[in-house]
Amino acid sequence: MISIKESTYDGGIATQALAYSIQEAFKNGAVDLWVDPNPANVKAIDLYHKLGFVQKEMPEYVIAMGEDPTLYTYMELEKNDFSAKFEDAINTIEYDNKKEMLKKADSYLKRRSSN
């Protein structure tokens, strides 16, 4: 389980942490991965989509492990799909961080000039 402190949301940290974990799983032999976020957690679902996860019907073996298809959204990621999406996701992080840094710098300069 990966948990990100709420105060760091929207900074790209969740994307970086999840992407790193996915890379490590695939590097260590995983062929595919699955997650089952709560359907109300739209931010998580969007992030999973961004990294290449695809929503599918929950397989029987996952249900047999105790997961409830009526409560969770089953999403799966194959190694090849992740590789294709990974670079786009990382580029988005870099762009968002640069944009945020520029916004903060602009705000700082405006405050300084008004004093």
C-alpha positions as CSV (number, residue, x, y, z in Angstrom):
1,M,0.0,0.0,0.0
2,I,1.2,3.5,-0.8
3,S,-0.1,6.4,1.2
4,I,0.6,10.0,0.4
5,K,0.3,12.8,2.9
6,E,-2.7,15.0,1.9
7,S,-0.7,18.2,2.1
8,T,1.5,17.0,-0.8
9,Y,-1.5,16.3,-3.1
10,D,-1.3,17.8,-6.6
11,G,2.5,18.1,-6.5
12,G,3.2,15.0,-8.5
13,I,4.5,13.0,-5.6
14,A,1.8,10.4,-5.8
15,T,2.5,9.9,-9.5
16,Q,6.2,9.6,-8.9
17,A,5.8,7.2,-5.9
18,L,3.3,5.0,-7.8
19,A,5.4,5.0,-11.0
20,Y,8.5,4.0,-9.1
21,S,6.6,1.2,-7.3
22,I,5.3,-0.1,-10.7
23,Q,8.7,0.1,-12.2
24,E,10.2,-2.0,-9.4
25,A,7.4,-4.5,-9.6
26,F,8.0,-5.0,-13.3
27,K,11.7,-5.1,-12.8
28,N,11.3,-7.9,-10.3
29,G,9.3,-10.1,-12.6
30,A,5.6,-8.9,-12.4
31,V,3.8,-9.4,-15.7
32,D,0.8,-7.4,-14.8
33,L,-0.6,-5.5,-11.8
34,W,-4.0,-4.7,-10.5
35,V,-5.6,-2.1,-8.2
36,D,-9.1,-1.8,-6.9
37,P,-9.8,1.8,-5.8
38,N,-13.0,3.0,-4.3
39,P,-15.1,4.3,-7.2
40,A,-15.6,7.6,-5.3
41,N,-11.8,8.2,-5.4
42,V,-11.8,9.9,-8.7
43,K,-8.2,11.4,-8.3
44,A,-6.8,7.9,-7.8
45,I,-8.7,6.5,-10.7
46,D,-7.5,9.3,-12.9
47,L,-3.9,8.7,-11.8
48,Y,-4.2,5.0,-12.5
49,H,-5.5,5.8,-16.0
50,K,-2.7,8.2,-16.6
51,L,-0.2,5.5,-15.8
52,G,-1.9,3.0,-18.2
53,F,-4.3,1.1,-16.0
54,V,-7.4,-0.1,-17.7
55,Q,-10.7,-0.7,-16.0
56,K,-11.9,-4.3,-16.5
57,E,-14.4,-6.7,-15.0
58,M,-13.0,-8.1,-11.8
59,P,-11.6,-11.7,-12.4
60,E,-12.9,-14.6,-10.3
61,Y,-9.5,-15.2,-8.7
62,V,-9.5,-11.7,-7.3
63,I,-13.1,-12.1,-6.0
64,A,-12.0,-15.4,-4.4
65,M,-9.3,-13.4,-2.5
66,G,-12.2,-11.5,-0.8
67,E,-12.5,-8.4,-3.1
68,D,-16.0,-7.2,-3.8
69,P,-16.7,-6.1,-7.4
70,T,-19.8,-4.2,-6.2
71,L,-17.6,-2.0,-3.9
72,Y,-14.4,-1.5,-5.9
73,T,-13.3,-0.5,-9.4
74,Y,-10.9,-3.2,-10.8
75,M,-8.1,-1.9,-12.9
76,E,-5.2,-3.8,-14.5
77,L,-1.9,-2.8,-16.0
78,E,0.3,-4.8,-18.3
79,K,4.0,-4.2,-18.4
80,N,3.9,-3.0,-22.1
81,D,1.0,-0.6,-21.4
82,F,2.9,1.0,-18.5
83,S,6.1,1.5,-20.5
84,A,4.1,3.3,-23.2
85,K,2.4,5.6,-20.7
86,F,5.2,6.1,-18.2
87,E,7.2,8.7,-20.2
88,D,4.0,10.8,-20.8
89,A,3.2,10.7,-17.1
90,I,6.7,11.8,-16.0
91,N,6.7,14.6,-18.6
92,T,3.4,15.8,-17.2
93,I,4.9,15.8,-13.7
94,E,7.9,17.8,-14.8
95,Y,5.6,20.3,-16.6
96,D,3.2,20.6,-13.7
97,N,6.1,21.2,-11.3
98,K,7.7,23.8,-13.5
99,K,4.3,25.6,-13.9
100,E,3.8,25.5,-10.1
101,M,7.3,26.9,-9.5
102,L,6.7,29.7,-12.0
103,K,3.4,30.5,-10.4
104,K,5.0,30.7,-6.9
105,A,7.9,32.8,-8.1
106,D,5.4,35.2,-9.8
107,S,3.4,35.5,-6.7
108,Y,6.5,36.1,-4.6
109,L,7.7,38.9,-7.0
110,K,4.3,40.5,-6.9
111,R,4.3,40.5,-3.1
112,R,7.8,42.0,-3.0
113,S,7.0,44.7,-5.5
114,S,3.8,45.8,-3.6
115,N,5.8,46.3,-0.3
